[in-house]
Amino acid sequence: MAAFEYIALDHQGKQHKGTLEADSGRQVRQMLRDKQWTPLSVNTLTERKQQGEEGRGVFFRRGISAIELATVTRQLATLIQAAMPIEEALNGVAAQQEKRRIKNILLAVRSRVLEGYTLAKSLEAFPEVFPQMYRATVAAGEHAGYLDRVLNRLADYTEARMRSGQKIQQALVYPVILIVASMGIVSFLLGFVVPDVVKVFLDSGQELPLITELLINTSEGFQAWWPLIFGGIAVVILVVRHLLKRESIRLSWHRTLLKLPFVGRFVRTANAARFASTLSILTRSGVSLVEALMIAAQVVDNDAIKNAVQDVARRVSEGTSLNRALTEAGYFPPLMLHMIASGEATGELDQMLERTAQNQQMELEGRITVMIGLFEPLMLVLMGGVVMMIVLAILLPILNMNQLLN
């Protein structure tokens, strides 16, 4: 039995879209005709995924959000923990979904399970929804016989990653608004306010202070060249994004970021936290250490660190200890390395990796707090300095004019 997506017209000519499970497309068409509907198209969900852009529909063009994935995973774990067969659990979770796209994905996975595939193998049909780390963890849970616990861990991990990402986004909202507002205010002053004010000074013919002349030249230049200025900024951004798509250039840029005084420490901490969290859940779920390292390397954003982790996986497969390989990579904090060394020595590497992940996450959140705490007053001081210079450039000629009149 497979899942089919259909489009049909009822007796009033209204179009309906939905999903039905049947042995064949012919049976689906017959089911629609029994409802006095006219079938327009009937396709298996897996076929639609494998077809081109015009044939696969909107359901598989992108993945699902982290909260949706966590919710689905938690529901599936609950039903499997209640001793429900996987195919029935998938059907039950699909029935809970309000979004048809998620429901169709789950029914397509269920169809593959009914065909005899394992759950992990069935998830491989939708890599944009279920990443490699997710599938490998599920496979390990199926092999070890405790899929429900593994799914609960995956739900916890997904929710933790989501909360971490939300904290970073929320922390960046205020600085971004402040930068945009500052640029908007300065642009408005230079483009509209300053020209009208300084025109009075120019008509008076008096000698202007140096700061006022600089402000006038800046204002005139901005008015004449503002399209080129903003266009140039846009071109630079596009060129940089295009260049960073090249692997060699992106690697060089990522290595440069790691060498910067403050940014480099933040990048290392963020990637170490992500790496430790992923490695922790994989090893606790029964994935081999080498395979876990290769998968964890894929979640690292910085290419230099990613290459180092892949080299660590190779060295561990050759017999080197994890602590020594990570130490020689040179990108991971000493506390993390000491905890891993302790875990290897005591045979409790899984627990130590979990503690390391928690420690790195706390350190990352602390660094975000410090960074935002320093950035906000710095931007306020910078903005205040620019506005003060504009005000001085306008007030000084007025004061000079009053002195001449007196």
C-alpha positions as a printed Julia matrix, in Angstrom:
406×3 Matrix{Float64}:
   0.0    0.0     0.0
   1.29   3.45   -0.92
   0.3    7.06   -0.29
  -1.11   9.02   -3.22
  -1.65  12.73   -3.61
  -4.71  13.6    -5.66
  -6.4   16.62   -7.23
 -10.09  16.18   -8.05
 -13.27  18.14   -8.84
 -16.51  17.56   -6.98
 -19.98  17.65   -8.6
 -20.1   21.44   -8.06
 -16.8   21.97   -9.88
 -14.81  22.79   -6.72
 -11.21  21.57   -6.68
 -10.02  19.35   -3.83
  -6.49  18.28   -2.9
  -5.59  15.54   -0.48
  -3.88  12.25    0.25
  -5.21   8.69    0.15
  -3.6    5.34    0.8
  -4.25   2.55   -1.7
  -2.59  -0.3    -3.53
  -2.53   1.56   -6.85
  -3.41   4.8    -8.53
  -6.33   3.08  -10.24
  -7.83   2.25   -6.87
  -7.48   5.88   -5.78
  -9.29   7.06   -8.91
 -12.06   4.58   -8.24
 -12.34   5.8    -4.64
 -12.68   9.36   -5.92
 -15.32   8.33   -8.47
 -17.25   6.59   -5.72
 -17.47  10.0    -4.05
 -18.74  11.41   -7.37
 -15.51  13.36   -7.82
 -13.64  13.7   -11.09
  -9.91  12.88  -10.6
  -7.57  15.32  -12.36
  -4.23  13.88  -11.2
  -3.1   11.04   -8.95
   0.58  10.57   -8.05
   2.48   8.68   -5.41
   4.26  11.03   -3.06
   7.66   9.45   -3.65
   7.21   9.75   -7.41
   6.37  13.42   -7.08
   9.52  13.95   -5.09
  11.69  12.32   -7.74
  10.14  14.2   -10.65
  11.17  17.62  -11.89
  10.13  21.02  -10.61
   6.82  20.94  -12.47
   5.82  17.54  -11.18
   6.8   17.3    -7.56
   4.46  19.88   -6.0
   5.13  22.25   -3.17
   5.38  19.64   -0.46
   9.02  18.68   -0.95
  10.59  21.94   -2.08
  11.74  22.71    1.44
  12.03  21.08    4.8
   9.96  21.72    7.89
  10.74  24.0    10.79
  12.64  22.84   13.87
   9.58  23.11   16.11
   7.51  21.05   13.64
  10.21  18.38   13.44
  10.52  18.28   17.24
   6.74  17.99   17.65
   6.47  15.18   15.1
   9.4   13.35   16.68
   7.93  13.67   20.19
   4.53  12.39   19.05
   6.11   9.47   17.24
   8.2    8.57   20.3
   5.1    8.65   22.52
   3.15   6.26   20.29
   6.09   3.87   19.83
   6.67   3.89   23.59
   3.04   2.74   23.94
   4.01  -0.43   22.01
   2.29   0.71   18.82
   3.77  -0.61   15.54
   5.77   1.94   13.57
   3.35   2.04   10.63
   0.4    2.68   12.94
   2.37   5.28   14.88
   3.21   7.11   11.65
  -0.43   7.0    10.63
  -1.5    8.35   14.0
   1.02  11.19   13.91
   0.02  12.04   10.34
  -3.62  12.29   11.43
  -2.58  14.88   14.04
  -1.01  17.23   11.51
  -2.87  20.32   10.38
  -0.41  21.09    7.57
  -1.08  18.87    4.58
   2.57  18.95    3.51
   3.76  17.39    6.79
   0.94  14.88    6.69
   1.89  13.82    3.17
   5.53  13.36    4.16
   4.61  11.12    7.08
   2.24   9.05    4.96
   4.93   8.64    2.32
   7.36   7.42    5.01
   4.65   5.03    6.25
   4.21   3.65    2.73
   7.9    2.82    2.55
   7.74   1.15    5.97
   4.83  -0.97    4.74
   6.97  -1.97    1.77
   9.48  -3.51    4.17
  12.0   -0.7     4.66
  13.24   0.27    8.1
  12.18   3.64    9.48
  15.66   5.11    8.97
  15.75   3.85    5.38
  12.28   5.26    4.77
  13.37   8.68    6.03
  16.15   8.77    3.42
  13.51   9.62    0.79
  13.23  13.08    2.38
  16.75  14.3     3.26
  15.65  17.95    3.26
  13.24  17.13    6.12
  15.24  14.52    8.05
  19.0   15.36    8.02
  21.75  12.78    8.08
  22.27  13.09   11.83
  18.58  12.44   12.42
  18.52   9.37   10.18
  21.71   7.91   11.64
  20.37   8.29   15.17
  17.09   6.58   14.23
  19.02   3.75   12.57
  21.08   3.24   15.71
  17.92   3.22   17.84
  16.28   0.64   15.59
  19.38  -1.55   15.69
  19.68  -1.35   19.48
  15.96  -1.83   20.1
  15.16   1.4    21.97
  13.75   3.61   19.22
  11.37   5.46   21.56
  14.21   6.72   23.78
  16.25   7.75   20.76
  13.31   9.69   19.32
  12.81  11.49   22.63
  16.49  12.45   22.61
  16.13  13.7    19.05
  13.14  15.81   20.07
  15.13  17.27   22.99
  18.1   17.94   20.72
  15.96  19.61   18.04
  14.2   21.8    20.59
  17.53  22.77   22.19
  18.98  23.71   18.8
  15.86  25.73   18.05
  16.06  27.61   21.37
  19.74  28.31   20.81
  19.07  29.69   17.34
  16.2   31.82   18.64
  18.39  33.28   21.38
  21.02  34.28   18.82
  18.38  35.79   16.53
  16.75  37.69   19.38
  20.13  38.96   20.52
  20.87  40.29   17.04
  17.51  42.02   16.56
  18.31  45.13   18.59
  21.8   45.73   17.12
  20.47  45.31   13.58
  17.6   47.74   14.24
  20.07  50.18   15.81
  22.41  50.03   12.8
  19.58  50.48   10.29
  18.07  53.34   12.3
  21.45  55.05   12.62
  22.13  54.83    8.9
  18.61  56.07    8.16
  18.9   59.07   10.5
  22.31  60.11    9.2
  21.17  59.7     5.59
  18.07  61.82    6.28
  20.12  64.56    7.95
  22.69  64.68    5.15
  20.13  64.49    2.38
  17.34  66.79    3.57
  18.09  68.72    6.79
  21.69  69.85    6.37
  21.33  71.35    2.83
  18.45  73.66    3.89
  20.26  74.8     7.05
  23.69  75.48    5.55
  22.14  77.31    2.61
  21.58  80.25    4.97
  25.27  80.32    5.86
  26.35  80.14    2.24
  24.09  83.04    1.28
  25.48  85.16    4.1
  28.99  84.91    2.64
  30.66  84.51    6.02
  33.68  82.32    6.55
  32.6   78.91    7.71
  34.37  76.63   10.24
  36.24  73.65    8.87
  33.77  71.17   10.35
  30.88  72.97    8.62
  32.65  72.94    5.26
  33.33  69.22    5.63
  29.66  68.63    6.46
  28.56  70.65    3.41
  30.89  68.72    1.11
  29.71  65.45    2.6
  26.06  66.44    2.17
  26.57  67.55   -1.44
  28.48  64.37   -2.22
  25.77  62.23   -0.65
  23.02  63.97   -2.6
  24.89  63.59   -5.88
  26.2   60.06   -5.41
  23.74  58.3    -3.08
  22.47  55.92   -5.8
  26.06  54.87   -6.54
  26.86  54.56   -2.83
  23.98  52.22   -2.05
  24.37  50.46   -5.4
  28.06  49.92   -4.68
  27.26  48.46   -1.26
  24.77  46.07   -2.85
  27.28  45.05   -5.53
  29.98  44.41   -2.92
  27.6   42.21   -0.91
  26.62  40.21   -4.01
  30.24  39.8    -5.12
  31.32  38.66   -1.66
  28.47  36.13   -1.5
  29.42  34.82   -4.94
  33.1   34.51   -4.01
  32.27  32.72   -0.76
  30.57  29.98   -2.78
  34.03  28.93   -3.95
  35.43  26.37   -1.55
  39.02  27.68   -1.5
  37.99  31.31   -0.93
  35.44  30.34    1.72
  38.05  28.24    3.53
  40.51  31.14    3.55
  37.82  33.51    4.85
  36.81  31.1     7.61
  40.43  30.71    8.67
  40.73  34.5     8.8
  37.63  34.74   10.99
  39.18  32.34   13.49
  42.23  34.61   13.82
  40.26  37.77   14.63
  40.58  38.8    18.31
  36.92  38.74   19.42
  35.04  37.24   16.48
  37.35  34.21   16.29
  36.65  33.21   19.9
  32.91  33.51   19.31
  33.04  31.42   16.11
  35.07  28.69   17.82
  32.68  28.58   20.77
  29.57  28.43   18.57
  30.95  25.62   16.41
  32.32  23.72   19.41
  28.87  23.85   21.05
  27.15  22.58   17.9
  29.76  19.86   17.38
  29.63  18.67   21.0
  25.81  18.55   21.06
  25.6   16.53   17.86
  28.4   14.15   18.86
  26.8   13.64   22.27
  23.39  12.56   21.0
  24.9   10.32   18.31
  27.2    8.45   20.67
  24.5    8.11   23.35
  22.18   6.65   20.71
  24.65   3.92   19.81
  26.28   5.37   16.67
  29.95   4.42   16.38
  32.4    7.17   17.3
  33.97   7.43   13.84
  30.59   7.63   12.11
  29.38  10.12   14.72
  32.42  12.32   14.06
  31.81  12.3    10.3
  28.16  13.24   10.78
  28.96  15.89   13.41
  31.42  17.48   10.99
  28.49  18.25    8.66
  26.76  20.47   11.24
  29.86  22.67   11.7
  29.52  25.97    9.82
  33.18  26.94    9.7
  34.99  25.07    6.91
  38.36  25.15    8.68
  36.9   23.47   11.77
  34.86  21.09    9.6
  38.02  19.91    7.79
  39.73  19.5    11.16
  36.86  17.34   12.49
  36.94  15.17    9.37
  40.68  14.69    9.93
  39.93  13.82   13.57
  37.5   11.12   12.39
  40.18   9.69   10.1
  42.77   9.64   12.88
  40.36   8.06   15.38
  39.6    5.32   12.84
  43.36   4.68   12.7
  43.55   4.21   16.47
  44.28   7.69   17.84
  42.35   8.71   20.95
  39.61  11.31   20.51
  41.19  13.67   23.02
  44.59  13.62   21.3
  43.1   14.07   17.83
  40.96  17.03   18.95
  43.89  18.57   20.84
  46.12  18.47   17.78
  43.31  19.99   15.66
  43.79  23.19   17.68
  40.26  24.58   17.45
  38.61  23.3    20.62
  38.69  24.8    24.15
  40.9   23.22   26.83
  38.0   22.48   29.21
  36.22  20.49   26.52
  39.4   18.51   25.82
  39.97  17.77   29.53
  36.41  16.52   29.96
  36.72  14.26   26.9
  40.04  12.93   28.18
  38.42  12.17   31.53
  35.54  10.4    29.78
  37.91   8.24   27.75
  39.96   7.36   30.83
  36.94   6.35   32.92
  34.94   4.73   30.11
  32.16   7.32   30.44
  32.71   9.2    27.21
  28.97   9.43   26.47
  28.22  11.2    29.76
  31.22  13.49   29.44
  30.24  14.48   25.91
  26.78  15.39   27.2
  28.28  17.54   29.96
  30.66  19.09   27.45
  27.75  19.98   25.18
  25.91  21.66   28.07
  29.06  23.52   29.12
  29.76  24.78   25.61
  26.14  25.89   25.2
  26.31  27.89   28.43
  29.6   29.46   27.35
  28.1   30.38   23.97
  25.1   32.05   25.59
  27.44  33.94   27.91
  29.53  35.2    25.0
  26.41  36.31   23.14
  25.33  38.27   26.21
  28.74  39.92   26.55
  28.9   40.72   22.84
  25.48  42.38   22.83
  26.3   44.18   26.08
  29.38  45.73   24.47
  27.86  46.38   21.07
  24.82  48.37   22.21
  26.69  51.15   24.07
  29.34  51.23   21.34
  26.69  51.89   18.69
  25.02  54.51   20.88
  28.33  56.31   21.4
  29.14  56.15   17.68
  25.7   57.41   16.69
  25.86  60.13   19.33
  29.27  61.22   18.03
  28.02  61.52   14.45
  24.93  63.51   15.49
  27.07  65.74   17.73
  29.39  66.58   14.83
  26.4   67.49   12.65
  24.94  69.67   15.4
  28.31  71.4    15.98
  28.71  72.02   12.25
  25.36  73.81   12.27
  25.69  75.66   15.58
  29.23  77.04   15.16
  28.34  79.33   12.2
  25.29  80.54   14.14
  27.46  81.45   17.14
  29.98  83.21   14.87
  27.16  85.15   13.24
  25.87  86.32   16.65
  29.37  87.47   17.63
  29.66  89.51   14.42
  26.27  91.11   15.0
  27.21  92.01   18.58
